Amino acid sequence: MKNLISLPAKRLRFTVSTLSFVTVSLIAPATQALETGPGDFEVIPGGINVAMIYYQHAERDSLYTQGNKVPGNYKLTTDIGIFRYIRPVQLSPSVTLDLNVIQPFGHIDSKGSLSTLGNASGMGDLTLGPVVKFLLDPVTRDVFSIAPFIVIPTGKYDRDDSLNLGDNRWSGILQLAYVKHFGTRWALDTVGDVTLYGPNDEAAVTGGKLKQDPRYEVQTHLRYILSPSTTFSAGLGHYEGGETELNNVSRDDKLKTTYSRMSVTHFVDKTSQLQLMLGKDLNVENGFKENMRINLRIAKIF
């Protein structure tokens, strides 16, 4: 099972707009997305359980609108934890169904020019989904996966608060992934996804209605398998879309962000795995720019 357990962390991105063009409130809650990690779509043997706990620390110290940096001291820090459980079910020798339960929780803190927004703590929205993995070749171990997820609005949300851990709306995510192996040392993971959002009918103090266009993302991870226990990887990702409108008025906040990731994954024993991932945003069209991201993950097979 070594090098087969590498599971995605959930990225909670906050597209908080500037005071200059949001007059109702600065809510713009988390744009929920599933960011994948290296090896996430490798086939996991059926009949086992995988439990994971994540810690993610991200710092944002600059704000952009229409590709231009907004003058000011804008800072937003997030400390997010995630509990994830996966139960793989073997449907056939070449098809596996991974049942997923994902529960985020954490803390958001605003500083500098945004300090009046305060902070937020609590549980995020519950995410459920089956990941269907097709083993294309038992020799090369190449894999194609279809992964539909549903995000349920169970997280903490208050329309009077500027920052929230929950989105107060339903959303759905569809991911398609292809894993290509090049011999025993190298592998390339390519993932594309689309997120569809339901409306938030309480998006402002006055009860405004928030709608959001679909959001599209492409993620890649090039892995070097040093040994059965240790893997290094480097990757790039890009997402765009997701423009919002409040009470049928466009906010002109279409997303367009490119980011980088580097990670190391290591099995400390046959059933315990550690992963460290570092990253940052390279280019941002609208919203905050992450200048630092640290993801830590512990996975336990039982």
C-alpha positions as CSV (number, residue, x, y, z in Angstrom):
1,M,0.0,0.0,0.0
2,K,3.0,2.3,0.1
3,N,2.7,5.5,-1.9
4,L,-1.0,4.7,-2.6
5,I,-2.4,6.9,0.2
6,S,-2.1,10.6,-0.5
7,L,-5.3,12.5,-0.1
8,P,-6.4,16.1,-0.9
9,A,-6.6,18.9,1.5
10,K,-9.4,21.2,1.3
11,R,-8.4,24.7,0.4
12,L,-10.6,27.5,1.8
13,R,-10.1,30.6,-0.3
14,F,-11.5,33.9,0.7
15,T,-12.3,36.4,-2.0
16,V,-12.9,39.3,0.3
17,S,-13.5,42.4,-1.8
18,T,-12.2,45.9,-1.1
19,L,-14.1,48.5,0.7
20,S,-14.1,50.6,-2.4
21,F,-16.5,48.4,-4.4
22,V,-18.5,46.5,-1.8
23,T,-20.9,48.7,0.1
24,V,-23.2,46.0,1.5
25,S,-20.7,44.0,3.5
26,L,-17.3,42.3,3.1
27,I,-18.7,38.8,3.5
28,A,-17.6,37.0,0.3
29,P,-17.5,33.7,2.2
30,A,-15.1,30.9,1.4
31,T,-15.0,29.8,-2.2
32,Q,-15.1,26.1,-1.4
33,A,-12.8,23.9,-3.5
34,L,-11.0,20.6,-3.2
35,E,-7.3,21.1,-3.8
36,T,-5.7,17.8,-4.6
37,G,-2.3,16.5,-3.4
38,P,0.3,14.3,-5.1
39,G,-0.9,10.7,-5.4
40,D,-4.5,11.5,-4.3
41,F,-5.9,9.4,-7.2
42,E,-3.7,6.4,-6.9
43,V,-5.8,3.2,-6.3
44,I,-6.3,2.4,-2.6
45,P,-7.0,-1.3,-1.8
46,G,-10.6,-2.1,-0.8
47,G,-11.5,-3.2,2.6
48,I,-9.4,-0.8,4.6
49,N,-10.1,2.5,6.4
50,V,-8.1,5.7,6.0
51,A,-8.4,8.6,8.6
52,M,-6.6,11.9,8.1
53,I,-6.1,15.1,10.0
54,Y,-4.8,18.2,8.2
55,Y,-3.5,21.5,9.5
56,Q,-3.3,24.4,7.0
57,H,-1.8,27.8,7.7
58,A,-2.0,30.5,5.0
59,E,-1.0,34.1,5.1
60,R,-2.3,36.8,2.6
61,D,-0.8,40.3,2.7
62,S,-1.9,41.8,-0.5
63,L,-5.2,42.4,-2.3
64,Y,-5.9,42.7,-6.0
65,T,-8.7,44.0,-8.2
66,Q,-8.7,43.6,-11.9
67,G,-5.0,42.5,-11.7
68,N,-3.9,45.7,-9.9
69,K,-2.6,45.7,-6.3
70,V,-4.8,47.7,-4.0
71,P,-2.9,50.2,-1.9
72,G,-3.1,49.5,1.8
73,N,-2.1,47.1,4.5
74,Y,-4.5,44.2,3.9
75,K,-3.8,41.0,5.8
76,L,-5.8,37.8,6.2
77,T,-4.6,34.7,8.0
78,T,-6.3,31.4,8.1
79,D,-5.6,28.4,10.3
80,I,-7.7,25.5,9.1
81,G,-8.0,21.9,10.3
82,I,-9.7,19.1,8.3
83,F,-10.8,15.7,9.4
84,R,-11.2,13.3,6.5
85,Y,-12.3,9.7,6.4
86,I,-12.1,7.4,3.3
87,R,-13.5,3.9,2.9
88,P,-12.4,2.2,-0.3
89,V,-14.8,-0.4,-1.7
90,Q,-13.5,-2.9,-4.4
91,L,-16.2,-3.1,-7.1
92,S,-14.1,-5.2,-9.5
93,P,-10.4,-6.0,-10.1
94,S,-10.1,-2.7,-12.0
95,V,-12.7,-0.4,-10.3
96,T,-12.6,1.0,-6.8
97,L,-15.2,3.3,-5.1
98,D,-13.7,5.5,-2.4
99,L,-16.4,6.9,0.0
100,N,-15.3,10.3,1.4
101,V,-16.4,12.4,4.4
102,I,-14.6,15.7,4.8
103,Q,-15.1,18.1,7.8
104,P,-13.2,21.4,8.0
105,F,-12.9,23.6,11.0
106,G,-10.7,26.5,12.0
107,H,-10.1,30.2,12.5
108,I,-9.9,33.3,10.2
109,D,-8.2,36.5,11.4
110,S,-8.1,39.9,9.6
111,K,-5.5,42.5,10.3
112,G,-4.2,45.9,9.1
113,S,-6.7,47.8,6.9
114,L,-9.2,44.9,7.3
115,S,-9.0,44.7,11.1
116,T,-12.5,46.0,11.4
117,L,-13.7,42.6,9.9
118,G,-12.6,40.9,13.1
119,N,-12.2,37.1,13.1
120,A,-14.2,33.9,12.8
121,S,-13.9,30.5,14.3
122,G,-16.0,27.3,14.1
123,M,-16.9,24.4,11.8
124,G,-16.9,24.6,8.0
125,D,-19.3,23.0,5.6
126,L,-19.5,19.2,5.5
127,T,-18.4,17.6,2.1
128,L,-19.4,14.1,1.0
129,G,-18.6,12.2,-2.2
130,P,-17.8,8.9,-3.9
131,V,-14.6,8.8,-6.0
132,V,-14.7,6.1,-8.7
133,K,-11.2,5.0,-9.8
134,F,-10.6,2.9,-12.9
135,L,-7.3,1.1,-13.0
136,L,-6.4,1.3,-16.7
137,D,-3.4,-0.9,-16.7
138,P,-2.4,-3.3,-13.9
139,V,1.3,-3.1,-15.0
140,T,1.8,0.6,-15.3
141,R,-0.8,1.4,-12.6
142,D,-2.2,4.3,-14.7
143,V,-5.6,5.5,-13.3
144,F,-8.6,7.5,-14.5
145,S,-11.0,8.8,-11.8
146,I,-14.4,10.5,-11.6
147,A,-15.0,12.3,-8.3
148,P,-18.3,14.1,-7.6
149,F,-18.7,15.9,-4.3
150,I,-21.5,17.7,-2.6
151,V,-20.9,20.5,-0.1
152,I,-23.7,20.8,2.5
153,P,-24.2,24.1,4.3
154,T,-23.7,22.8,7.8
155,G,-20.9,25.3,8.8
156,K,-21.1,28.3,11.1
157,Y,-22.6,31.3,9.3
158,D,-24.1,34.6,10.4
159,R,-25.1,37.2,7.8
160,D,-24.2,39.9,10.3
161,D,-20.6,38.8,10.3
162,S,-18.0,39.8,7.7
163,L,-16.1,36.6,7.9
164,N,-17.6,33.1,8.1
165,L,-16.4,29.5,8.0
166,G,-19.6,28.3,6.3
167,D,-21.0,29.4,2.9
168,N,-24.7,29.1,3.7
169,R,-25.4,27.5,0.4
170,W,-25.2,24.1,-1.4
171,S,-22.5,23.5,-4.0
172,G,-21.3,20.6,-6.1
173,I,-17.8,19.7,-7.3
174,L,-16.9,17.4,-10.2
175,Q,-13.3,16.3,-10.6
176,L,-11.8,14.3,-13.4
177,A,-8.2,12.9,-12.8
178,Y,-5.6,11.0,-14.8
179,V,-2.5,9.5,-13.3
180,K,0.3,8.6,-15.7
181,H,3.3,6.6,-14.6
182,F,6.7,6.8,-16.3
183,G,8.5,3.7,-15.1
184,T,8.9,3.1,-11.4
185,R,10.2,6.6,-10.4
186,W,8.1,9.2,-12.1
187,A,4.4,9.9,-12.2
188,L,2.2,12.8,-13.3
189,D,-1.2,13.6,-11.8
190,T,-3.5,15.9,-13.8
191,V,-6.8,17.0,-12.4
192,G,-9.6,19.2,-13.8
193,D,-12.7,20.2,-11.9
194,V,-15.7,22.5,-12.0
195,T,-17.6,23.8,-9.0
196,L,-21.3,24.8,-9.2
197,Y,-22.8,27.0,-6.6
198,G,-26.3,27.4,-5.2
199,P,-27.6,30.8,-4.0
200,N,-27.0,32.3,-0.6
201,D,-30.3,34.0,0.3
202,E,-28.8,35.7,3.4
203,A,-25.6,37.2,2.0
204,A,-26.0,40.6,3.7
205,V,-27.4,42.2,6.8
206,T,-30.5,43.1,4.8
207,G,-30.9,39.6,3.5
208,G,-29.3,40.0,0.1
209,K,-29.1,37.2,-2.4
210,L,-25.7,36.1,-3.6
211,K,-25.2,34.1,-6.8
212,Q,-21.9,32.8,-8.3
213,D,-20.9,31.6,-11.7
214,P,-19.1,28.2,-12.1
215,R,-15.5,28.0,-11.1
216,Y,-13.0,25.9,-13.1
217,E,-9.6,24.6,-12.0
218,V,-6.7,22.6,-13.3
219,Q,-4.1,21.0,-11.0
220,T,-0.9,19.1,-11.8
221,H,1.7,17.3,-9.6
222,L,4.9,15.8,-11.0
223,R,6.1,13.1,-8.5
224,Y,9.5,11.5,-8.0
225,I,9.2,8.3,-6.1
226,L,12.5,8.1,-4.2
227,S,11.6,4.9,-2.5
228,P,8.5,2.9,-1.5
229,S,8.3,5.1,1.5
230,T,9.2,8.6,0.3
231,T,7.9,10.7,-2.6
232,F,8.8,14.3,-3.6
233,S,6.6,16.4,-5.8
234,A,6.2,19.8,-7.5
235,G,3.1,21.1,-9.0
236,L,1.2,24.1,-10.5
237,G,-2.5,24.9,-10.5
238,H,-4.8,27.5,-12.0
239,Y,-8.4,28.4,-11.4
240,E,-10.8,31.0,-12.8
241,G,-14.4,32.0,-13.0
242,G,-16.7,32.2,-10.0
243,E,-17.8,35.8,-10.6
244,T,-20.5,36.8,-8.1
245,E,-23.5,39.0,-8.1
246,L,-25.4,40.4,-5.1
247,N,-29.1,41.2,-5.6
248,N,-28.6,40.8,-9.4
249,V,-25.8,43.3,-9.5
250,S,-22.4,42.0,-10.7
251,R,-19.5,42.5,-8.4
252,D,-17.0,42.3,-11.2
253,D,-14.8,39.9,-9.2
254,K,-14.1,37.0,-11.6
255,L,-11.3,34.8,-10.2
256,K,-8.1,34.1,-12.1
257,T,-5.3,32.7,-10.0
258,T,-2.2,30.6,-10.6
259,Y,-0.3,28.9,-7.7
260,S,2.6,26.6,-7.0
261,R,3.1,23.6,-4.7
262,M,6.0,21.5,-3.4
263,S,5.7,18.6,-1.1
264,V,7.3,15.6,0.5
265,T,5.4,12.5,1.6
266,H,6.8,9.8,3.9
267,F,5.5,6.6,5.5
268,V,7.0,6.4,9.0
269,D,5.7,2.8,9.2
270,K,3.4,0.6,7.2
271,T,0.2,2.3,8.4
272,S,1.2,5.9,9.2
273,Q,2.1,8.6,6.7
274,L,3.2,12.2,7.0
275,Q,3.1,14.9,4.4
276,L,4.4,18.5,4.3
277,M,3.3,20.8,1.5
278,L,4.5,24.4,0.9
279,G,3.0,26.8,-1.6
280,K,2.1,30.3,-2.7
281,D,0.1,32.2,-5.3
282,L,2.1,33.3,-8.4
283,N,-0.5,35.6,-10.0
284,V,-3.9,36.9,-8.8
285,E,-6.5,38.8,-10.8
286,N,-9.1,39.5,-8.0
287,G,-8.9,38.9,-4.3
288,F,-6.2,38.1,-1.8
289,K,-2.8,36.8,-2.9
290,E,-1.4,34.0,-0.7
291,N,2.3,34.7,0.0
292,M,2.7,31.6,2.2
293,R,0.9,28.3,2.7
294,I,1.9,25.4,4.9
295,N,0.0,22.2,4.8
296,L,0.7,19.3,7.3
297,R,-1.1,16.0,7.0
298,I,-1.2,12.8,9.1
299,A,-2.8,9.7,7.5
300,K,-3.5,6.5,9.4
301,I,-4.5,3.2,7.7
302,F,-6.5,0.8,9.8
